[in-house]
Amino acid sequence: MAVPIRPGEWPARSLLGVLSPPARRDLLELGTEVRCDAGAVLLREGDDEQHVYLLVSGFAKVTATVENGETSLLAVRAGGDTVGEMASMSGAPRSATVTACGPLTARVSQGADLRELLKHRPEIAMALTGMVADRLRWANRRRLDFRGYPAKVRLARLLVELAGSYGSSRADGVVIGCQLTQPELATMVGAAETTIHKVLRDLRDEGLLETGYRSTTIRNLPELERLADLAHSRRRPT
């Protein structure tokens, strides 16, 4: 079973995680609360609406249609993150579709209301800007990984980053709180589904990973970081 993020507990690198209590309270008071079931579409690619979702708990997948008409998984968002802020700020149509992975709670507000809050809460504006910059860096790393590493290393790098953002430490390892299918993992690392199937089997055989129904547990995070060529990168300033 996926590890839920309880309301009031957010990853340290998420928007809600970095804000001071007063700023966090102001952001959480914006808009109205909505609850979504698994599969509910929060935002749809191409739409012109400009509302913003602040995820309070649960996970959502960000997907987009590529040139051949297939759907590609771009990212995962969890409690503490926002989705829809780019269209709200730019006025452009939605660039991606956001779908709830499971039961999800969020605050939905109009873009104009968010922009007004940012004027009076520079702390939130700076944090939101930093979050968008982090997402751009993440996307750039994915593109570089496609050229610089084989599929096994690319998948290891993705799993390490997901563990850092959404992982929960347990006695038996680090449980990644968002469950992704093999086709979704394949699109995120730019590999064939058959290749990802083999890589996951290899990681399980090497004792680095355990997968089950709606669960992924990293058994040996330091060794997976070494495989991902990330053993020292988290200690270096960027």
C-alpha positions in Angstrom: 0.0 0.0 0.0 1.3 3.5 -0.8 2.4 5.6 2.1 -0.1 8.5 2.6 1.1 12.0 3.5 -1.2 13.1 6.3 -2.7 16.6 6.2 -0.2 18.9 8.0 2.8 16.8 7.1 4.5 17.8 3.9 7.9 17.0 2.2 10.6 19.5 3.3 11.2 20.6 -0.3 7.6 21.1 -1.2 6.0 24.6 -1.2 4.1 24.0 2.1 7.2 22.4 3.6 9.5 25.4 3.1 7.0 28.1 4.3 6.9 29.7 7.7 3.8 28.8 9.7 2.1 32.2 9.1 2.7 32.0 5.4 1.6 28.4 5.2 -1.6 29.2 7.1 -2.4 32.1 4.7 -1.9 29.8 1.7 -4.0 27.0 3.2 -6.8 29.5 3.8 -6.9 30.5 0.1 -9.8 29.0 -2.0 -12.0 26.0 -1.1 -11.3 22.4 -0.2 -12.0 19.7 -2.7 -11.7 15.9 -2.4 -10.9 13.7 -5.4 -11.0 10.0 -6.0 -8.4 8.1 -8.0 -8.5 8.9 -11.7 -10.1 12.3 -11.2 -8.8 14.9 -13.7 -7.8 18.1 -11.9 -6.4 19.9 -14.9 -6.7 19.1 -18.6 -4.1 19.8 -21.2 -5.2 22.7 -23.6 -7.8 24.1 -21.3 -7.9 27.9 -20.7 -9.0 27.9 -17.1 -6.5 29.5 -14.7 -7.4 28.0 -11.3 -4.6 26.6 -9.1 -4.6 23.5 -7.0 -2.6 23.3 -3.7 -2.4 19.6 -2.9 -2.9 18.9 0.8 -2.6 15.2 0.8 -2.3 12.4 -1.8 -0.5 12.2 -5.1 -1.2 13.3 -8.7 0.4 12.5 -12.0 1.3 15.2 -14.6 1.0 13.9 -18.2 1.2 15.4 -21.7 0.5 14.2 -25.2 3.6 13.8 -27.3 3.9 14.2 -31.1 2.9 10.6 -31.9 -0.3 11.0 -29.9 0.8 8.9 -26.9 0.6 10.1 -23.3 3.9 10.7 -21.5 4.3 10.9 -17.7 6.2 14.1 -17.0 6.2 14.3 -13.2 4.6 13.3 -9.9 3.2 15.9 -7.4 2.4 15.2 -3.8 0.8 16.9 -0.8 2.5 20.3 -0.3 2.9 20.9 -4.1 0.9 23.2 -6.4 -0.3 22.3 -9.9 -1.6 24.7 -12.4 0.4 27.7 -11.3 2.2 28.1 -14.7 -1.0 28.8 -16.6 -2.2 31.0 -13.8 0.9 33.2 -14.0 1.3 33.2 -17.8 -2.3 33.2 -19.0 -1.4 30.4 -21.5 -3.5 27.2 -22.0 -2.7 24.3 -19.8 0.5 22.5 -20.9 -0.3 19.2 -19.2 -3.0 17.1 -17.6 -3.0 16.4 -13.9 -4.8 13.3 -12.6 -5.2 12.1 -9.0 -3.3 8.8 -8.4 -5.5 7.9 -5.4 -7.7 9.7 -2.9 -6.6 13.3 -2.9 -7.4 16.5 -0.9 -6.6 19.9 -2.3 -7.4 23.6 -2.0 -8.5 25.1 -5.3 -8.3 28.9 -5.9 -8.6 31.3 -8.8 -5.3 32.5 -10.3 -6.2 36.1 -9.6 -6.6 35.3 -5.9 -3.3 33.6 -5.8 -1.6 36.5 -7.5 -3.1 38.9 -5.0 -1.8 36.8 -2.1 1.7 36.8 -3.6 1.7 40.6 -3.6 1.1 40.7 0.1 3.2 37.6 1.0 6.6 37.9 -0.7 7.8 34.8 1.2 5.2 32.7 -0.7 6.2 34.3 -4.0 9.9 33.6 -3.5 9.1 30.0 -2.4 6.9 29.4 -5.5 9.6 30.9 -7.8 12.2 28.6 -6.2 9.9 25.6 -6.7 9.3 26.3 -10.4 13.1 26.7 -10.8 13.6 23.3 -9.1 11.2 21.7 -11.5 13.0 23.2 -14.5 16.3 21.9 -13.2 14.7 18.5 -12.6 13.5 18.4 -16.2 16.9 19.4 -17.5 18.5 16.6 -15.5 16.1 14.1 -17.1 17.1 15.2 -20.6 20.8 15.0 -19.8 20.3 11.6 -18.2 18.8 10.3 -21.4 22.0 11.0 -23.2 24.6 10.3 -20.5 23.5 7.1 -18.8 22.1 3.7 -19.6 18.6 2.8 -18.7 19.5 1.1 -15.4 21.3 4.1 -14.1 18.6 6.5 -15.3 16.0 4.4 -13.4 18.2 4.3 -10.3 18.6 8.1 -10.4 14.8 8.5 -10.7 14.1 6.2 -7.8 16.6 8.0 -5.6 15.0 11.3 -6.3 11.5 10.0 -5.7 12.7 8.5 -2.4 14.2 11.9 -1.4 11.0 13.8 -2.2 8.3 11.3 -1.2 10.0 8.4 0.6 9.2 7.2 4.1 11.9 5.5 6.2 11.0 2.1 7.6 12.9 -0.7 9.3 13.0 -2.6 6.0 14.1 0.3 3.8 12.7 3.4 2.3 9.1 3.2 0.9 8.3 5.4 -2.0 4.9 6.9 -1.4 3.8 7.2 -5.0 3.3 4.0 -7.0 4.1 4.2 -10.7 3.5 1.6 -13.3 6.2 0.1 -15.4 5.0 2.0 -18.5 5.0 5.3 -16.5 8.6 4.6 -15.2 9.6 3.8 -18.8 8.3 7.2 -20.1 10.0 9.1 -17.2 13.5 7.5 -17.9 13.1 7.3 -21.7 13.3 3.6 -22.1 11.2 0.7 -23.5 8.8 -1.0 -21.1 10.6 -4.3 -21.7 13.9 -2.7 -20.7 12.4 -1.3 -17.5 10.9 -4.7 -16.7 14.4 -6.3 -17.0 16.1 -3.5 -15.0 13.6 -3.8 -12.1 14.2 -7.6 -12.1 17.9 -7.0 -11.9 17.5 -4.5 -9.0 15.4 -6.9 -7.1 17.9 -9.8 -7.7 20.7 -7.5 -6.4 18.7 -6.8 -3.2 18.4 -3.1 -3.9 14.7 -3.0 -4.5 11.5 -4.7 -3.6 8.3 -4.2 -5.6 4.8 -5.4 -4.9 1.2 -4.4 -5.5 1.2 -0.6 -5.2 4.5 -0.6 -3.3 8.1 0.1 -4.0 10.7 -0.3 -1.2 14.4 0.6 -1.6 16.3 -1.9 0.4 19.7 -0.4 0.1 19.6 3.3 -0.6 23.4 4.0 -0.3 24.1 1.3 -2.9 21.3 2.5 -5.2 22.8 6.0 -4.9 26.2 4.6 -5.9 24.6 2.9 -8.9 22.9 6.2 -9.8 26.2 8.1 -9.6 24.6 10.2 -6.8 26.5 8.9 -3.8 28.2 12.3 -3.3 26.1 14.7 -5.3 23.6 15.4 -2.5 26.5 16.8 -0.4 27.7 19.1 -3.1 26.2 22.6 -3.4 24.6 23.4 -6.7 
